[in-house]
Amino acid sequence: METCNEFIVRKRNTGHWDIGVPGKGRAFRIRGGPGKYIAMDERCRPGVNHEFKTLTTCMAYICEELMYELIVAEGQTPAIIESWNV
């Protein structure tokens, strides 16, 4: 999974938000309202949907997806697992 250097959050109208990555287009759509926000991942086809109670938790999930970095510090031995276990 690829991290991004920046992303843009745009409010289209009430209950409609778009999260885009410059040069790559829209990465996520958020639709809904209090108690039921749906984050639609558009980085894959077909998209994966996740449901959240608040817009804050919805955005926290999206930020974690877009900002995730797998880092191994110098001198550390990486823990490797079998690919079937992922």
LINNOR-V91200 format. One line per field, one symbol per residue. burial: + if it has 9 or more other C-alpha atoms within 8 Angstrom, else -. A space follows every 10 residues. Layout:
burial=???
This chain:
burial=--+---++-- -----+++++ +----+++++ +++--+++++ ++----+--- +++++-++-- -+---+---- ---------- ------
